[in-house]
Amino acid sequence: MLFSPLTLGELELPNRLVMAPLTRLRAGEEGIPGPLVVEHYRQRASLGLIVSEGTYPSPAGRSYPGQPGIVTVEQVAGWKKVTDAVHAEGGRMFAQIMHGGRVSHPQITGGLELVAPSAVAIDGVVRTPSGKLPYPVPHALTTDELPMVMQEIVNGSLNAIEAGFDGVELHAANGYLLHEFLAPNSNIRTDSYGGSPENRARFVIETINAVVAAVGANRVGIRISPEHNVQGIAETDAADVRATYEVLVNSIAPLNLAYLSILHHEPSGDLVQDLRARFDGTFLVNTGFGVVTTREEAVNLVADGLADAVVVGRPAIANPDLARRWKESLPLNEPDASTFYAEGATGYTDYPAYQN
């Protein structure tokens, strides 16, 4: 079933392999996707769906040097060349809209202050153009400022549709802004957006509704990663995690989104499968950063009814024709981790397709 078609929103996917949103940092200082980015995504168009790397909807939401944006006319035009190339190869592509929140530094945001639910810094260091520096304390967004940040995400989503993407995926995972609102250690607000699970989920729910109103539910997916404690996130109370994500999923289920994508190390577990049942729509699973997803695992996740499609990262990096290789049980290229966050074509566009 992994290689059978799947309806996702208004798209018909030829297979159930989804390319994960993979930070690759090839968009330069101006965040404009160039010919190298076009070629990278074009090569992978045979996957059922491509989700772009996390793309910032406002300069203050940029997390990494070399990360692409979806703010300026030039960035939109750059992405249009990407989507045109993917569509010319028969592919489908969503843009991942990612506001980095406190996962950044003013040297990356062009001097702009970082924003977050609360003035709580990540305990660690961030890679900046001048080397590793401590994460700064972010500005705690006021209640009056929240609609402006939400509108930036809406505008980024509208720009993505203008750039030719088939839809957008809101990034509410991996410690970035939307996830920061969900997690109790990064959100210590005392207003209606903090405290209880209902309040911590409120900003994410309102943002999803605003994006749906702007571009249509069939063009909107969301990515979550409950209990994925990276980049300063600590979701360690199982009862609180369940309560928070139940509120979120119960609230968005009636919207009939294109999909819910969940990153979790235990896709067959009660939490993940309960959230799937509550969502009652197209459900994508990514088994996490710790272990590379294998062909056998991907096949079984779909065959066992645990997911409608499987999101894969490193195999898609190293194998532009991964759908064919896995379908025909062909040997794989091995990814070179030293080139994941580098510059240039090496480890980006030079992985060969299988030669008969």
Secondary structure, DSSP 8 states (H G I E B T S, - for coil): -TTS-EEETTEEESSSEEE-------STTTT---HHHHHHHHHTTTSSEEE---BBSSGGG--STT--BSSSHHHHHHHHHHHHHHHHTT--EEEEE---TTSS-TTTTTT---EESSS---SSEEEETTEEEE----EE--TTTHHHHHHHHHHHHHHHHHTT-SEEEEEE-TTSHHHHHHSTTT----STTSSSHHHHHHHHHHHHHHHHHHH-GGGEEEEE-TT---TT-----HHHHHHHHHHHHHHHGGG--SEEEEE-S-TTSHHHHHHHHHH-S-EEEE--SSS---HHHHHHHHHTTS-SEEEESHHHHH-TTHHHHHHTT-------GGGTT-SSSTTTT-------
